[in-house]
Amino acid sequence: MKYYFSAWKNYIKFHGRASRSEYWYFTFINIAISVAIHFIAHKAGLKDVLLDGTALGQTVVDLIYLGAVLMPLICVGVRRMQDVNKTGWHLLIPIYGMVLACYDGVEADNKYGIKATY
């Protein structure tokens, strides 16, 4: 959980580096929370929003949670790319960005900062 909270602590920082553990823990925990919120919202009877109920099954609660975690998720992703010595723009290349997020970070300090150690 320290990785998850570390990402929240640095939620608006685009500079520096994020370890592979920090990125993936943050991503997977957010997916689990999002799925739980989605099922709870549907069990509570909340209706889907946008386009006459066909917005991919998203409720208002789902969209609020997405809005809350979107910026931290982008920031930790950019820092993860910087850990593998790439720019944050590589996140926009769907499969390549995910593959890069799986790589080990550069062992030495790089132009983006010191090695992420936790």
Buried (B, 14 or more C-beta within 10 A) or exposed (E): EEBBEBBEEBBEBBEBBBBBBBBBBBBEBBEEEBEEBBEEBBEEEBEBBEEEEEEEEBBEBBEEBBEEBEEBBBBBBBBBBBBBBBEBEBBEEEEEBEEBBEBEBBEEEBEBEEEBEE
